[in-house]
Amino acid sequence: MIILYGIRNCDTIKKTLQWLESNGLEYQFHDYRKEGIEASLIHQFLKQFTLEELINKRGTTWRKLPESDKQGLTLENAGKLMETNPSLIRRPILVDGDRWLIGFDPQIFNEILIP
């Protein structure tokens, strides 16, 4: 079963949910705001994706961070920032078995998630 990570009110998550449902795919949704995000899950994300892929630098949360937090971003301090500010994490993240996807791309979803 696919696990979808994100924030319910995010437009990209809404598109992803619609795509999954329209393609009849079963999924479990993990909402960071309601269910939280633990350091162990962030650690898994960091194993699968680079910081450049994982941190949403176009979002409001990133822009509002102090420059001191943005400069010299390391795996350790990025993990703590994401735990404190889950909206920093690019959305969606989908996990299907050992396959990890980040970002909304219906073409890639079709290639990888449709049996």
Secondary structure, 3 states (H helix, E strand, C coil): CEEEEECCCCHHHHHHHHHHHHCCCCEEEEEHHHHCCCHHHHHHHHHHCCHHHHECCCCHHHHHCCHHHHCCCCHHHHHHHHHHCHHHECCCEEEECCEEEECCCHHHHHHHHCC
